[in-house]
């Protein structure tokens, strides 16, 4: 985010919202609360917010209404969550595919891509398949060819983020610390 300074030049202003993006299993919902706590901010996970606000889980939305309707609800959730300043938001893995969402996020805050190798993601997903909407729509099974195809399709959208951090071989605390240092380095206290 930039704002015009007294001299008319552009200067960076500290963001009031940080959006974490990346493929499922990249660590958004794990790193997000740690980063939020280090910044003294709130944390929201869009999937959890949708379920709490509508009474319907993302898996149920996709199964009952289709992915395009779920993406519409997800965008609404992102807009509602964005009313809160000083918040770290874990986005759903497919949120950045929408041009409208990407445009909205660029205006509202900083987007950070939690980058992970597909093999690392598969390892992480193998440990916890239960709460992954896409995995549930595939019958609860990891299909490597479908995951690879989806990962490759979404990759260029993730790479449009303002900043990216490699999450492979790092703990959630190390990732959050790296992001916190980035915020301080880029935007100051």
Secondary structure, DSSP 8 states (H G I E B T S, - for coil): -EEE-TTS-EEE---SEEEEE-STTSSHHHHHHHHHHHHT-EEEEHHHHHHHHHS--HHHHHHHH-HHHHHHHHHHHHHHHTTSSSEEEE--TTGGGSHHHHHHHHHHSEEEEEE--HHHHHHHHHH--TT-HHHHHTTS---HHHHHHHHHHHHHHHTTSSEEEE-TT--HHHHHHHHHHHHHHHH--
